[in-house]
């Protein structure tokens, strides 16, 4: 990891005297920019930018990474993982996300707090047993699995309000 930090510091030092036009290029963050590992091996290509989030396509996956994960050198973005390592991390996260969508799994709401548990799940619907003891059936697309657990874009109070008295 120290090598990655040294590369980042060196590339920032080199970038400082560059012309203002290059400085406006957001440090090399542009769609189509190649991403390599510290040894120059290909990792992927930038396919989208959204604020501080960079979407990178590897040979197998497309994933979102923080801009802070990269350093620039010679018109390429460097990351501290090989393509195989990044693919492995993505596979692990996908498996954890899928496992978080199972009967009995806890569900967090929009504020990151517990809203209930999954009571039933199929290809179309998920039934949640809310913390209040009430149950609600939602479309399967209304809940997402994540490595940190299942999440829904509503708070416990909002879900309770939808169930009613």
C-alpha positions, 0 to 999 in steps of 0.5 A: 500500500505504501507503493500506491501512496508514493505513486499518488504523491509522485503523480500529484507532484508531476501534475502540479506544474502542468498547464491549466488545460490539463488541470481541468481534465479532473486528473485524468478522470474521463470516460475511456481512460484506461485503468492499470495496476501498479505494474502497468497491467490492464485492469479496465476502462472508465465507463462513467463518472458521477461526482466522486464515483468512477465506474470501471469496466473490467474484462468481466464486471462493471463496478463503482469506485471512489476517485480517491482509489486512483492515482494518475500517471502517463494518461492512465489511472492506477489502482492498487489491485490487479484485474484478477484481484478487483474481479475477486472483490466484486465476486465476493461482494456480489455473493454477499449481496445475494446472501443478504436476500434470504428469509430471516435476513435483517433489512436496513432502511434509508437511514441505515437503521434496522426496519425488520427482517425478510419473512418471505421472498420470491422472484416477484415479491418480498414480505418484510416483518417490520420492527413494529410487528407489522408485515408489508409485501413489496416488489422484489425490485424495491429491496437491494442486496448489499455486502453489508446486508439488505437495504430498502429506500424507506425508513421504518416510519415510512414503511409503517405508514404504508401498512397503516393501522 
